[in-house]
Amino acid sequence: MILVFGGTTEGRKVAKVLQGSAMPFVYSTKTNIAFEETEVASYRYGALNEKELEAYLIEKSIDIIINASHPFAEILHQTIAKVAEKLQIPVIRFGRQLLSKTNHALVSYVNTYNDALKLLKSNQTLLALTGVQSIKRLKPWWQNNTSYFRILNRPESIAIAQESNFSEKQLILGLPSANLEEEISLLKKYKIDVVLTKETGNSGFLSTKIEAALKTNTQIIIIKQPKIPSYFKIVYDVNELELVISKKSLL
């Protein structure tokens, strides 16, 4: 049995591959999403700590883990690595190929949110494209400076924003877009001085965000993708994924 950690574009690709190959798997996400169960595909949701994950892997006789979760889900990555290595269960990381870094005066790459905050200047209007979970982390900034967050238009995300007492009027509900004109229009509409985003690769339309910022003379700060545990075998495309699964050449 295969356990897939998904909830991403990559997760959907993995599910499609496994469905097509009729390989039984469980699709796992942190929050409850719409997922169609089939004869080979079952679904679960909810965060798992190390003890819970270990018990689940043993109970379900999981022999392969495919980690296609968000690249910034650091706690999940570390939990999977620690438990999988203990049980000697191979882990495939189906990841996002990073883009070459952009060398421009308006573009900065940082390691952490704290590093990003150090680059912000008072009275700048910020557009954060770092997800709803980052609202709490950036509270020291938005309490004193005009800020907008683009988040998913779903009740769970809006509720998280409300828990931090962030103004709903400054929430932009929607998805990232590959449409350059739409991204440029967004920056102009809200008179954005600085964009904060993550190094998400093409799946997160990072190149579009950078181009929109440069065309509007807007500063953009990019939080670099964290390192993936060395225990994982990393693959980036569907063909390689199919090959690795079929050969089980993981350890």
N, C-alpha and C positions, 0 to 999 in steps of 0.2 A: 504493500500500500504506500502511496505517495502522499505527503502532506505539502500543500502549496500555501505559502503566505502571500496573499495578493492584495486586492483593493487598488490596483494600479493598472495602467495600460499594459505593462509587462505581465501582470498577473492574468489579465484576460487572454493574452497571447499564449501563455502557458496552458491555461485551461482549454483553449481551442486545440492545441497540439495533443494534449492528453485525451481529450474527447475523441479526436480523429483517430488516435491510435488505440482506442478502447482500453486505456490503462486506468484502473481504478485509482481515484484520488479524493482527498478531502481539500476543499478550498476554504481557507481561513482568513478572516479579516478582524480588525479590532472592533469596528462598529458594524451594526447590522445593515446589510445592503441587499438589493435584489439579486438573487442568484438562482438560476434554474437548475434544480437537481435532476439527475438522470440515473440510468442504471450504473454508470461508472463514476458519476460525480456526486458527492455529498458536500454539505456546507456546515460550517460552524462560525461563530463569531464571539468576540470577547478577548481581552488581553490575558496572557498567560505568564505567570512568573516561572522561575526555574523549576520549582517543585511541581507545579501544575503541568508544565510542558513535559517534563520527564515522565510523569504518570500517564499523560495522554499518549505519548509516543509508544510506551510499552503496551498500554491497553489496546491501541489500534494496530499494533504490529507494523509500525511505520519503518520502512527500510530505506527510503530516500526522502530528503527534504529539498524542496525547491523554494528558495527565498526570492520572491519577486516583489517584496514590499518596497515602500518608498525608501530611497537612498538615505534620507535623513532620519529614519526610524532607528536611531542608534541603540536604544535600550533593547529593542527587539533583536537586532543583529547580534548584540553581545549575549543575550539570553540563548538564542539559537546556537551560537558557536560553542558556548560553555556546555550546554546539555548534550548537543549532538556529538561533540568530541568525547564526552564522558561515556556515552553509549555506543560510540563508534558508528554513528549513522552518517553517511555522506551527505554533504550539503552542496547543492548547485545554487550559485548566485546568478540569477538571470537579471543582469543589470543594464544600466544606461551608459552608452559610450559617451564620454565627456567630449565637449567641443574644445578646440584649441583656444587658449586664453587670448582675449582681446587686449592689445597694447594701445591704450589711449588715455589721455589725461583725465577724461571724465569717468573712466572705468577703474574701479578698485576691487581687489579680491581680498577677503579677510577670512580668518579661521572661525571666529565666533561672533555671537550677537554683541558681546561687550566690545569687541574690536570694531564692529560696525558703528556702535553708538559713539565711539571716540571720533569718528569721521564726520558726524553730523554737527551742523552749526545752528545756533539758536535762530528761531524764526523761519527756518526752512520748512516748506510744506512737503511732507513725506508721503509717498505711496508705498505701502508694504505689500509685497506679493509673496510673503513667506508663510502664508497659511494662518488659520484662526488660532492655532496653538501658540503662535508667536505674539499674540496680543498681550498676554500676561508678561512675557519676557521683555517687551518693549514699553511697558507701562511708565517707567521713569521718563521716557521721551515724550509720549503722547499726552501725558498729563499737563505738559507745559508748552507743547508745540502742535500746530495743526497737522493732523495725520489721517490718512485713509488706509483702510485694509480691504483688499479684494479677497473675498472668501466664497466658499461654495454656498449656493442658494438652497440650503436645507436646514430644517429645524434644529438639528444637533449642533451645527456650526454657529447658528445665530444665538443659541442658548449659551454656548461657551463664551461668545463675545459679551453677552449680557452679564455673565458671572463676573467679568472683569470691569463692569460698569463702563464699557466703551459705548460711545454714542452711536445709536443705530443709523443716524443721519450720515455718519462718516464711514458706513460700511458700503462697499461696492460688491453687489452679489453677482457672481458669474464665474466663468471658467477662463483660464488663460487661452489666448488665441494666437493663431498663426497669421492673422490678418494684420499686416503692418499698419494700415490706415486706421483701423479701430484702436490699436494701441497708441498711436500718435494722438488721435482724437481724445482718448482718455487722459493723457498727460496734459493736453491743452485745456480741456474742460475744467479740470480741478487745479490748474495752475501749479503743477508739481515741480518742485525744485530738485528733489532727489528720490530715486527709486531704490528700494531694498528688495533683493530677490535671492534665490538660492541657485547654486550650480546644479541644475537639474538635467542638463543635456537637451537633446531635441524633443524628448517627450514633454518637457515643460516649456517648450518654445522659447528657450533662453536666447537664441540668436535674434528672434523677433523683438524681444524686450530690449536687448542691447541696441539694435538698430533704431528702434523707436526713440530711445533715450538720446542717441547721438544726433538723430535728425532734429530733435527739439532742444538740443544743447542742454540736456538734463544729466545731472550726475547720477551714476548708477553704482551701487555697492552690491557685490555678489559674495554670499557666504559659500565658501568652498565645501564641496562634498566631503563628508568624513570618510576615513579609510575603512575598508571592508575587512573583517577578520581574515587572517591568513588561512584559516581552516577551510574556508569556502573555495570551491572551484568556480571561477567566474567565467560566464559565457555571455555573449552579447547579441547573438542572432538565433533565430528559430532553427535553422539547419544544424548549427553546432549543438543546440539544446537537444534536438532529436537524436543526434549521434551519440552524445554523452549518455543519455538515458538508455538508449538501446544497448550500449556496450557496458554500461554501469562502471565505466573506467574512472572512478571518482577518488579513490583513496590510493 
